[in-house]
């Protein structure tokens, strides 16, 4: 039951972000293929790191492409490159190369990012955000530090408050019915804007896959092979975008806290596949405000991810770990990773 609850909670978390993808012109029905690829990948590799809608990738592709065709082209190129990187096993050696100070510093920085996002959600919707955050902290503190109960309780209670207090019905996102079918779209692969957007997406995904999949693995207590996650998320992106669907990437998933994190992750992706395939996304997302996840993000970032990883980073190298944490928190995981490597190189040259 906890596995199913965790899966449903992460699905609920993904609905507003899926709605965000629709607002940028990405089609829901083809995106179901990406989740199906995620299920196959998780089963084949027995990976506890699921893939789902990731707000950062959606916004980046949505803003760097001028129309639906350019946006899908950016996601398609990114997916192909990342799938090749995963197949060639590039990211696991990268993790070994960067070392624990940079890796854990990067994850600690992600913890800060999550907490800041939660606080911004609280500011944008004070009542819903406050209910979510207070519920999450209380449930996590008094119910055995169980992240499954934390995410279920905070999302459910804050959504109920939202439904009881909203002044009018939330309008549905306009959906292009013609796009909601498996029909290859015209990819714009040679555009300088598309190439630039793809390079930006690739950089984001390298850091995101290492940090987000790593944190999910830490929550689950199971090592995650980032190359495997990169392979099936890349294939999922390429297949989805080829038919006009949106990006589906590695996330920090509450399914990692389930008793059987692998099963919970697979269930989550299966449920999302069905929701997208039968075109329920715009309907369901009306009733779940994005701010309902604020409490879980705050607990995960400020109470779980940051303290543990900051401690490990400081133990490995306090100066390097601290620098990577700050840079990551101020920018993104990839910039934090690059900054850490450069700082370590400078220290080495200076004999520090």
Buried (B, 14 or more C-beta within 10 A) or exposed (E): EBBBBBBBBBBBBBBBBBBBBBEBBBBBBBBBBBBBBBBBBBEEBEBBBBBBBBBBBBBBBBEBBEEBBBBBBBBBBBBBBBBEBBBEBBBBEBBEEBBBBBBBBBBBBBBBBBBBBBBEBBEEBEEBBBBBBBBBBBBBEEEEBBBBBBBBBBBBBBBBBBBEEEEEEEEEBEBEEEBBEEEEBEBBEEBEBBBEBBBBBBBBBBBBBBBBBBBBBBBBEBEBBBBBBBBBBBBBBBBBBBBBBBBBBBBBBBBBBBEBBBBBBBBBBBBBBEBBBEBEBBEBBBBBBBBBBBBBBBBBBBBBBBEBBBEBBBEBBEEBBBBBBBBBBEBBBBBBBBBBBEBBEEEEEEEE
